[in-house]
Amino acid sequence: MRVSLGYMLIQGVLWGLAALAGVCCSALAWLAWTRAQLPYSENGSYLDGDVVVHEQAVAVYAVLALGLLGASCGAAWGAYCLRRKRARPGRE
């Protein structure tokens, strides 16, 4: 069975987006984790030497990481469905 160039390109782009979103998700999750481990002040801030990180920033990092995780899973699912659609028997 011949595979069209369009299917291969779309599938490659979707796998690339899934990988990129997964790497960005991991980086943001790591950033949220490290910021949450900083000493906490009574003013509602995390102290990191000269840098002050507000409490809400950690939640924003975590929500962005979850959003990127969903985007990564969605792109991988789309590429997988495209591969299954292409490999369905009886199609020519």
PyMOL commands that set and color helices and strands:
alter all, ss='L'
color gray80, all
select helices_A, chain A and resi 5-36+55-86
alter helices_A, ss='H'
color red, helices_A
select strands_A, chain A and resi 45-48+51-54
alter strands_A, ss='S'
color yellow, strands_A
deselect
rebuild
show_as cartoon
